[in-house]
Amino acid sequence: MKIAQGVACALVFLCCCFAQLEAYRILCIYPSSGRSHVIVGQALLKGLAERGHDVTMVSPYKLSKPVPNYREIVVQKVDLGQMTKDFLQKNQGNSFGGIVHLFKSQFQTAEMALQDPKFQAIKNEHFDLVIVGYFVADFVLGLGPHFNAPTVVLFSAGMTKLTADFVGNPRAIATVPHIMVGGKGAMDFLGRVKNFLFSCVENVIGEVSEYVQTSYYDRHFPSDRYPPFKDVRRNVSLVLLNTHFSQATPRPYLPNMVEVGGLQIKAKPDPLPEDIREWLDGAEHGVVYFCLGSNLKSADLPQAKLDAILKTFAQLKQRVLWKWESDSIPNAPPNVLSKAWLPQDDVLAHPNVKLFISHGGLGGMAEAKYHGVPVLGIPIFAEQFQNIQSMVEEGIALRLDYQELDERSFSRAVNIMVREHRFAEQAKTISALFRDRPQSAMDLACYWVEYVARHRGAPQLHYPGADMNYFQRESLDVIAFLIVVLYVIVKVVKFVIVFAFRKMCKSSRKTKVQ
């Protein structure tokens, strides 16, 4: 009898526990041409699916294998091939024209996603939460009010003005270098001047971007049925950033802006394809891994730079694993194995990988830090220069400017990295810092996503500053008011003193006359 009562109590207890768990229907839209961005969103959705939630991912990229509770809607994207080819062949990485083209292409990719018939078919379904994978285009935030669901923004990089504005997070311009300025620690006076000026430029970019996207928003979310674009941008419940405080200068964050750096990194690497595993396992002297990311293509390298790289690799005793997008590398030496696509996180986790040659994308840099692999950085565009520079300052990387890449400079840099143990030793120290957390990035991200869904947008997290304009948030209107009040007080006091002085003088003259 007592055993039966114990079992009954245990069942009741378990039922109460499970009653607290609730599965949500979650939609994520990630309209980005960059596969590395979408990988972060796919990782989060897989984590949520493993926790029993019913998730739907809308993006231009498909998972390599199906996942339970995970539905995919694959949409079209604007091809960035010619633009990234120009980055490599014409050195147009951070040119004004290149940036404008990038913005336009991502606006078009987002619009193509919203117009896709496969996406249109689900617009009448119910979702408890909408996750927007943010990369330039944020007019898709209108899907939050469309589904009458709270909105979460997932950004595959660090905080910028464009992401800070969603929740009104302070930018700390005087103390924290911008992601495009780079550096760690306190800035000197000239550094603060540079940071301030760049932030002013970013303000202009933000205003122009919002102005341009308003027409996109109004086209898909007409004003007779949806709130204004400005209001939608201020109604984001949560922002997830794919950064970690150990990567940059610590900064103030609101409770609904959460760092989940390394979200795409698996706690236990997946098994590698057999041929890649054998290549890595059999590398007696280690492996150099070469990858320029998901957008840049090694096959687009100018012939002179490609020859310089191949000649250097031919002289190494290490094996080389190279992400090469076409069939094979012309004139590749026998110690080089190329593949069109590589599971980067799983490759970097292999103990025989001794050096990562990379363009400096934030995702790859996080994976290198997590697995303790030194980096030879060849930045091409955007914030890659600053990503590499911060790792140079940490002692785990060398930077080689792309314009200066030839056989002499590349060979020198590679040989320094593979021969000097200080980089590998420091990489292990940085890896320990990056891994030392109270919970994994995935657990943290899933907790906050579920928190927002559980509390229907979690309005208790909403910061009043998000509803203020720049002048109000910086108290410039208060300062202006106090200056006016002080000016009036000074004028009144001056008038009283002058008036009293004149009265006294007039009274004195009358006394003398008498």
C-alpha positions as CSV (number, residue, x, y, z in Angstrom):
1,M,0.0,0.0,0.0
2,K,2.8,2.4,0.9
3,I,4.6,1.6,-2.3
4,A,1.5,2.3,-4.3
5,Q,1.0,5.6,-2.5
6,G,4.7,6.5,-3.2
7,V,4.3,5.7,-6.9
8,A,1.1,7.7,-7.1
9,C,2.8,10.7,-5.4
10,A,5.8,10.4,-7.7
11,L,3.4,10.4,-10.8
12,V,1.6,13.4,-9.4
13,F,4.9,15.2,-8.9
14,L,6.0,14.4,-12.4
15,C,2.7,15.5,-13.9
16,C,3.1,18.8,-12.1
17,C,6.6,19.2,-13.4
18,F,5.6,18.5,-17.0
19,A,2.6,20.7,-16.7
20,Q,5.0,23.6,-16.4
21,L,6.6,22.7,-19.7
22,E,4.9,24.1,-22.8
23,A,5.7,23.5,-26.4
24,Y,5.5,26.5,-28.7
25,R,5.1,27.0,-32.4
26,I,8.0,29.2,-33.4
27,L,8.7,30.8,-36.8
28,C,12.1,31.9,-37.8
29,I,12.8,33.9,-41.0
30,Y,16.4,34.4,-41.9
31,P,16.5,36.2,-45.3
32,S,20.3,36.4,-45.8
33,S,22.4,35.6,-48.7
34,G,25.2,34.6,-46.3
35,R,25.1,30.9,-45.4
36,S,27.3,31.6,-42.3
37,H,24.5,33.9,-40.9
38,V,21.8,31.3,-41.5
39,I,23.8,28.6,-39.8
40,V,23.5,30.5,-36.5
41,G,19.7,30.6,-36.9
42,Q,19.5,26.9,-37.9
43,A,21.5,26.0,-34.8
44,L,19.1,27.9,-32.5
45,L,16.1,26.3,-34.3
46,K,17.5,22.8,-33.9
47,G,18.1,23.5,-30.2
48,L,14.5,24.6,-29.8
49,A,13.3,21.6,-31.8
50,E,15.2,19.2,-29.5
51,R,13.4,20.8,-26.5
52,G,10.1,19.8,-28.1
53,H,9.0,23.0,-29.8
54,D,7.5,23.0,-33.2
55,V,9.7,25.2,-35.3
56,T,9.6,26.5,-38.9
57,M,12.7,27.9,-40.6
58,V,12.4,30.2,-43.6
59,S,15.7,30.8,-45.3
60,P,17.6,30.2,-48.6
61,Y,19.6,27.2,-47.2
62,K,18.5,23.7,-46.3
63,L,19.8,21.5,-43.5
64,S,22.1,18.6,-44.6
65,K,19.7,16.1,-42.8
66,P,16.2,16.4,-41.4
67,V,15.5,17.1,-37.8
68,P,12.4,16.1,-35.8
69,N,9.9,19.0,-35.1
70,Y,11.9,21.1,-37.6
71,R,10.1,22.3,-40.8
72,E,12.0,24.0,-43.6
73,I,10.8,26.5,-46.2
74,V,13.6,27.2,-48.6
75,V,13.3,30.5,-50.4
76,Q,15.3,32.3,-53.1
77,K,18.1,34.8,-52.5
78,V,20.1,37.3,-54.5
79,D,23.4,35.8,-55.6
80,L,26.4,37.8,-54.2
81,G,28.9,35.9,-56.4
82,Q,29.9,38.9,-58.6
83,M,30.1,41.2,-55.6
84,T,32.3,38.9,-53.6
85,K,34.4,38.1,-56.7
86,D,35.1,41.9,-57.0
87,F,36.1,41.9,-53.3
88,L,38.9,39.5,-54.1
89,Q,39.9,40.6,-57.6
90,K,39.4,44.4,-57.4
91,N,40.0,45.0,-53.7
92,Q,36.5,46.6,-53.3
93,G,35.8,45.2,-49.8
94,N,34.7,48.2,-47.9
95,S,34.0,50.6,-50.8
96,F,30.9,52.7,-50.7
97,G,29.6,51.1,-53.8
98,G,30.1,47.6,-52.3
99,I,28.2,48.5,-49.1
100,V,25.3,50.0,-51.0
101,H,25.1,46.9,-53.3
102,L,25.1,44.7,-50.2
103,F,22.2,46.6,-48.6
104,K,20.2,46.5,-51.7
105,S,20.8,42.8,-52.3
106,Q,19.6,41.9,-48.8
107,F,16.5,44.1,-49.1
108,Q,15.7,42.2,-52.3
109,T,16.4,38.8,-50.6
110,A,14.1,39.6,-47.8
111,E,11.3,40.7,-50.2
112,M,11.8,37.5,-52.2
113,A,11.3,35.5,-49.0
114,L,8.0,37.3,-48.2
115,Q,6.7,36.9,-51.7
116,D,7.7,33.3,-52.1
117,P,4.5,31.1,-52.6
118,K,5.8,28.5,-50.1
119,F,6.0,31.2,-47.4
120,Q,2.6,32.7,-48.5
121,A,1.0,29.3,-47.8
122,I,1.8,29.5,-44.1
123,K,0.7,33.1,-43.5
124,N,-2.6,32.0,-42.0
125,E,-1.0,29.6,-39.6
126,H,-0.7,30.4,-35.8
127,F,2.7,31.0,-34.3
128,D,3.5,31.8,-30.6
129,L,6.8,33.6,-31.4
130,V,8.6,35.0,-34.4
131,I,12.4,35.1,-34.6
132,V,13.9,37.4,-37.2
133,G,17.4,36.6,-38.3
134,Y,18.7,40.1,-38.8
135,F,21.1,41.1,-41.5
136,V,20.5,44.6,-42.9
137,A,16.8,44.0,-43.7
138,D,14.5,44.6,-40.7
139,F,11.2,45.4,-42.5
140,V,10.3,41.7,-42.0
141,L,9.7,42.6,-38.4
142,G,6.1,43.2,-39.6
143,L,5.6,39.5,-39.3
144,G,5.4,39.9,-35.5
145,P,2.1,41.9,-35.6
146,H,0.9,39.8,-38.6
147,F,1.0,36.7,-36.5
148,N,0.1,38.6,-33.3
149,A,3.2,37.2,-31.7
150,P,6.2,38.5,-29.8
151,T,9.3,39.2,-31.9
152,V,12.9,38.1,-31.2
153,V,15.9,39.4,-33.2
154,L,18.8,37.1,-33.8
155,F,22.0,38.8,-35.0
156,S,25.0,36.8,-36.0
157,A,27.5,39.5,-35.0
158,G,27.9,42.1,-32.1
159,M,25.9,45.1,-31.1
160,T,25.6,48.0,-33.5
161,K,23.2,51.0,-33.5
162,L,20.8,49.1,-35.8
163,T,20.4,46.3,-33.2
164,A,20.7,48.6,-30.2
165,D,17.7,50.6,-31.4
166,F,15.4,47.6,-31.3
167,V,15.4,47.7,-27.5
168,G,16.9,51.1,-26.8
169,N,20.2,49.6,-25.5
170,P,22.8,52.3,-24.5
171,R,25.6,52.4,-27.1
172,A,28.4,53.6,-24.7
173,I,30.1,55.5,-27.5
174,A,32.6,57.1,-25.1
175,T,33.8,53.8,-23.6
176,V,33.3,50.9,-26.1
177,P,34.9,50.8,-29.5
178,H,32.4,50.2,-32.3
179,I,32.5,46.8,-34.0
180,M,33.8,48.5,-37.2
181,V,36.5,50.4,-35.2
182,G,37.8,47.5,-33.2
183,G,40.2,47.3,-30.3
184,K,39.8,46.3,-26.7
185,G,40.0,48.3,-23.5
186,A,39.9,52.0,-22.9
187,M,40.2,54.4,-25.8
188,D,42.5,57.4,-25.8
189,F,41.2,60.9,-26.8
190,L,41.8,60.4,-30.5
191,G,40.2,57.0,-30.3
192,R,37.1,58.5,-28.7
193,V,37.0,61.1,-31.4
194,K,37.2,58.4,-34.1
195,N,34.5,56.3,-32.3
196,F,32.2,59.4,-32.0
197,L,32.6,60.3,-35.7
198,F,32.0,56.7,-36.8
199,S,28.9,56.6,-34.6
200,C,27.7,59.8,-36.3
201,V,28.1,58.2,-39.7
202,E,26.3,55.1,-38.4
203,N,23.4,57.4,-37.3
204,V,23.1,58.6,-40.8
205,I,23.2,55.1,-42.2
206,G,20.5,54.0,-39.8
207,E,18.2,56.9,-40.8
208,V,18.7,56.2,-44.5
209,S,18.2,52.5,-44.1
210,E,15.0,53.0,-42.1
211,Y,13.8,55.5,-44.7
212,V,14.5,53.2,-47.6
213,Q,12.9,50.2,-45.9
214,T,9.7,52.0,-45.1
215,S,8.6,51.6,-48.7
216,Y,9.3,47.8,-48.5
217,Y,7.4,47.6,-45.2
218,D,4.4,49.5,-46.4
219,R,4.2,47.3,-49.5
220,H,4.0,44.1,-47.5
221,F,2.4,45.5,-44.3
222,P,-0.1,48.2,-45.4
223,S,-1.0,50.9,-42.9
224,D,-4.7,50.0,-42.8
225,R,-3.9,46.7,-41.1
226,Y,-0.5,47.0,-39.5
227,P,1.2,49.5,-37.1
228,P,3.8,51.9,-38.5
229,F,7.3,50.7,-39.2
230,K,8.8,52.9,-36.5
231,D,6.5,51.4,-33.9
232,V,7.3,47.8,-35.0
233,R,11.0,48.4,-34.8
234,R,10.5,49.5,-31.1
235,N,8.4,46.5,-30.2
236,V,11.1,43.9,-30.3
237,S,11.0,41.8,-27.1
238,L,14.5,40.3,-27.2
239,V,17.8,40.6,-29.1
240,L,20.3,37.7,-29.2
241,L,23.9,38.6,-30.2
242,N,26.3,36.0,-31.4
243,T,29.2,37.5,-29.3
244,H,30.7,36.9,-25.9
245,F,32.2,39.5,-23.5
246,S,35.6,37.8,-23.7
247,Q,35.8,38.7,-27.4
248,A,35.7,42.4,-26.9
249,T,35.4,45.3,-24.4
250,P,32.7,44.6,-21.7
251,R,29.8,46.9,-22.2
252,P,26.4,47.6,-20.6
253,Y,23.5,45.5,-21.8
254,L,19.8,45.6,-21.0
255,P,18.2,42.4,-19.7
256,N,16.6,41.8,-23.1
257,M,19.8,42.1,-25.1
258,V,21.7,38.8,-24.5
259,E,25.1,37.6,-25.7
260,V,25.0,34.0,-26.9
261,G,28.4,33.9,-28.6
262,G,29.3,30.5,-30.2
263,L,25.6,29.5,-30.6
264,Q,26.5,27.4,-33.7
265,I,29.3,25.5,-31.9
266,K,28.3,22.0,-30.9
267,A,29.2,20.7,-27.5
268,K,30.0,17.4,-29.1
269,P,31.3,17.5,-32.7
270,D,29.5,15.5,-35.3
271,P,31.4,12.6,-37.0
272,L,33.4,13.9,-40.0
273,P,32.9,12.4,-43.5
274,E,35.2,9.3,-43.8
275,D,37.6,10.8,-46.3
276,I,38.1,14.0,-44.3
277,R,38.5,12.1,-41.0
278,E,41.2,9.9,-42.6
279,W,43.0,12.9,-44.0
280,L,43.1,14.6,-40.6
281,D,43.8,11.5,-38.6
282,G,46.8,10.6,-40.8
283,A,48.4,14.0,-40.6
284,E,51.7,13.2,-38.7
285,H,52.7,16.9,-38.6
286,G,49.3,18.4,-38.2
287,V,46.8,20.2,-40.6
288,V,46.4,23.7,-41.9
289,Y,42.8,24.5,-42.6
290,F,42.1,27.2,-45.2
291,C,38.7,28.7,-45.7
292,L,37.4,32.1,-46.8
293,G,33.9,31.7,-45.5
294,S,30.6,30.9,-47.1
295,N,30.4,34.0,-49.4
296,L,33.9,34.5,-50.6
297,K,35.1,31.8,-53.0
298,S,38.7,30.7,-53.0
299,A,38.2,29.9,-56.7
300,D,37.9,33.7,-57.3
301,L,41.4,34.4,-56.0
302,P,43.6,36.2,-58.6
303,Q,46.0,33.8,-60.2
304,A,49.1,35.5,-58.7
305,K,47.8,35.2,-55.2
306,L,46.6,31.6,-55.8
307,D,50.1,30.6,-57.1
308,A,51.7,32.2,-54.0
309,I,49.4,30.2,-51.7
310,L,50.0,26.9,-53.5
311,K,53.8,27.3,-53.6
312,T,53.8,28.0,-49.9
313,F,51.6,24.9,-49.1
314,A,53.8,22.7,-51.3
315,Q,56.8,23.5,-49.0
316,L,55.0,22.6,-45.8
317,K,55.3,19.2,-44.0
318,Q,51.8,19.7,-42.7
319,R,48.7,18.6,-44.7
320,V,46.3,21.3,-45.9
321,L,42.5,21.0,-45.9
322,W,41.0,23.7,-48.2
323,K,37.4,24.8,-48.8
324,W,37.5,25.1,-52.6
325,E,34.2,25.7,-54.4
326,S,34.8,24.2,-57.8
327,D,35.8,20.6,-58.8
328,S,39.5,20.8,-57.9
329,I,42.4,23.2,-57.4
330,P,44.6,23.5,-60.5
331,N,48.2,22.4,-59.9
332,A,47.5,21.6,-56.2
333,P,50.4,19.8,-54.4
334,P,49.8,16.3,-53.0
335,N,49.5,17.6,-49.4
336,V,46.4,19.6,-50.2
337,L,42.8,18.1,-50.0
338,S,40.0,20.3,-51.3
339,K,36.2,20.1,-50.7
340,A,33.4,22.3,-51.9
341,W,31.9,22.5,-48.5
342,L,33.3,21.5,-45.1
343,P,31.7,21.2,-41.6
344,Q,33.9,23.9,-40.2
345,D,33.1,23.6,-36.5
346,D,33.7,19.8,-36.7
347,V,37.0,20.3,-38.6
348,L,38.3,22.8,-36.1
349,A,37.4,20.5,-33.3
350,H,39.9,17.9,-34.6
351,P,43.1,17.8,-32.5
352,N,45.4,17.7,-35.5
353,V,44.3,21.1,-36.9
354,K,47.1,23.4,-36.0
355,L,46.3,26.5,-37.9
356,F,43.2,28.2,-39.4
357,I,43.7,30.5,-42.3
358,S,40.6,32.6,-42.5
359,H,39.1,35.9,-43.8
360,G,38.0,36.7,-40.2
361,G,34.3,36.2,-40.1
362,L,32.9,36.4,-36.6
363,G,31.5,32.9,-36.6
364,G,34.7,31.3,-37.7
365,M,36.7,33.3,-35.1
366,A,34.4,32.2,-32.3
367,E,34.9,28.5,-33.4
368,A,38.6,29.0,-33.5
369,K,38.6,30.4,-30.0
370,Y,36.4,27.7,-28.7
371,H,38.6,24.9,-30.1
372,G,41.9,26.8,-29.3
373,V,43.1,27.0,-32.9
374,P,45.5,29.9,-33.8
375,V,44.5,32.0,-36.8
376,L,46.2,33.6,-39.8
377,G,43.8,36.3,-40.7
378,I,43.4,37.7,-44.2
379,P,40.5,40.2,-43.8
380,I,38.6,41.3,-46.9
381,F,35.6,43.4,-45.9
382,A,33.2,44.6,-43.2
383,E,34.2,44.0,-39.6
384,Q,36.7,41.3,-40.5
385,F,39.6,43.7,-40.0
386,Q,38.6,44.4,-36.5
387,N,37.8,40.8,-35.7
388,I,41.3,39.8,-36.7
389,Q,43.0,42.7,-35.0
390,S,41.4,41.9,-31.6
391,M,42.8,38.3,-31.9
392,V,46.2,39.7,-32.8
393,E,46.0,41.8,-29.6
394,E,45.1,38.6,-27.7
395,G,48.2,36.8,-29.0
396,I,46.5,34.1,-31.0
397,A,46.6,35.4,-34.5
398,L,48.7,37.2,-37.2
399,R,47.1,39.5,-39.7
400,L,48.2,39.6,-43.4
401,D,46.7,42.4,-45.5
402,Y,45.1,40.9,-48.6
403,Q,46.7,43.6,-50.9
404,E,50.2,42.5,-49.7
405,L,49.6,38.8,-50.1
406,D,52.4,37.3,-52.2
407,E,54.6,34.2,-51.9
408,R,57.1,35.9,-49.6
409,S,54.6,37.5,-47.2
410,F,52.3,34.5,-47.1
411,S,55.1,31.9,-46.6
412,R,56.6,34.0,-43.8
413,A,53.3,34.3,-42.0
414,V,52.4,30.6,-42.3
415,N,55.8,29.4,-41.1
416,I,55.7,31.7,-38.1
417,M,52.3,30.4,-37.1
418,V,53.1,26.7,-37.4
419,R,56.6,26.9,-35.9
420,E,56.1,29.2,-32.9
421,H,54.3,27.5,-30.1
422,R,53.3,30.7,-28.3
423,F,50.2,31.1,-30.5
424,A,48.9,27.6,-29.7
425,E,49.6,28.0,-26.0
426,Q,47.8,31.4,-25.9
427,A,44.9,29.9,-27.9
428,K,44.3,27.3,-25.2
429,T,44.2,30.1,-22.6
430,I,41.7,32.1,-24.7
431,S,39.6,28.9,-25.3
432,A,39.3,28.4,-21.5
433,L,38.0,32.0,-21.1
434,F,35.5,31.6,-24.0
435,R,34.2,28.3,-22.6
436,D,33.9,29.4,-19.0
437,R,30.2,30.1,-18.6
438,P,27.4,29.2,-16.2
439,Q,25.5,27.6,-19.0
440,S,26.0,26.9,-22.7
441,A,25.2,29.5,-25.3
442,M,22.4,27.2,-26.6
443,D,20.8,26.8,-23.2
444,L,20.9,30.5,-22.6
445,A,19.4,31.4,-25.9
446,C,16.6,28.8,-25.6
447,Y,15.8,29.9,-22.1
448,W,15.3,33.5,-23.1
449,V,13.3,32.6,-26.3
450,E,11.0,30.4,-24.1
451,Y,10.8,33.2,-21.5
452,V,9.6,35.7,-24.1
453,A,7.1,33.1,-25.4
454,R,5.9,32.1,-21.9
455,H,5.3,35.7,-20.9
456,R,3.8,36.9,-24.2
457,G,6.5,39.3,-25.2
458,A,7.8,39.9,-21.6
459,P,6.7,43.5,-21.4
460,Q,8.4,43.7,-18.0
461,L,11.7,43.7,-19.9
462,H,10.8,46.7,-22.1
463,Y,13.1,49.7,-21.5
464,P,11.4,53.1,-21.5
465,G,14.4,54.5,-23.4
466,A,13.4,52.5,-26.5
467,D,10.4,54.8,-26.9
468,M,12.4,58.0,-26.6
469,N,14.1,59.9,-29.4
470,Y,17.8,60.7,-29.3
471,F,17.4,64.1,-27.7
472,Q,15.2,62.7,-24.9
473,R,17.4,59.7,-24.3
474,E,20.5,61.7,-24.0
475,S,18.7,64.4,-21.9
476,L,19.5,67.1,-24.4
477,D,16.0,68.5,-24.1
478,V,16.5,68.7,-20.4
479,I,19.9,70.4,-20.7
480,A,18.4,72.8,-23.2
481,F,15.5,73.6,-20.8
482,L,17.9,74.1,-17.9
483,I,20.1,76.4,-20.0
484,V,17.0,78.5,-20.9
485,V,15.9,78.6,-17.3
486,L,19.4,79.6,-16.2
487,Y,19.5,82.3,-18.9
488,V,16.1,83.7,-17.7
489,I,17.2,83.6,-14.1
490,V,20.5,85.5,-15.0
491,K,18.5,88.0,-17.0
492,V,16.0,88.6,-14.2
493,V,18.7,88.9,-11.5
494,K,20.6,91.3,-13.7
495,F,17.5,93.4,-14.3
496,V,16.7,93.5,-10.5
497,I,20.3,94.5,-9.7
498,V,20.4,97.2,-12.4
499,F,17.0,98.5,-11.3
500,A,18.0,98.6,-7.7
501,F,21.3,100.3,-8.5
502,R,19.5,102.9,-10.5
503,K,17.1,103.5,-7.7
504,M,19.9,103.9,-5.2
505,C,21.8,106.3,-7.5
506,K,18.7,108.3,-8.1
507,S,17.9,108.5,-4.3
508,S,21.5,109.5,-3.6
509,R,21.4,112.4,-6.1
510,K,18.2,113.7,-4.5
511,T,19.8,113.6,-1.1
512,K,22.8,115.7,-2.3
513,V,20.6,118.3,-3.9
514,Q,18.7,118.8,-0.7
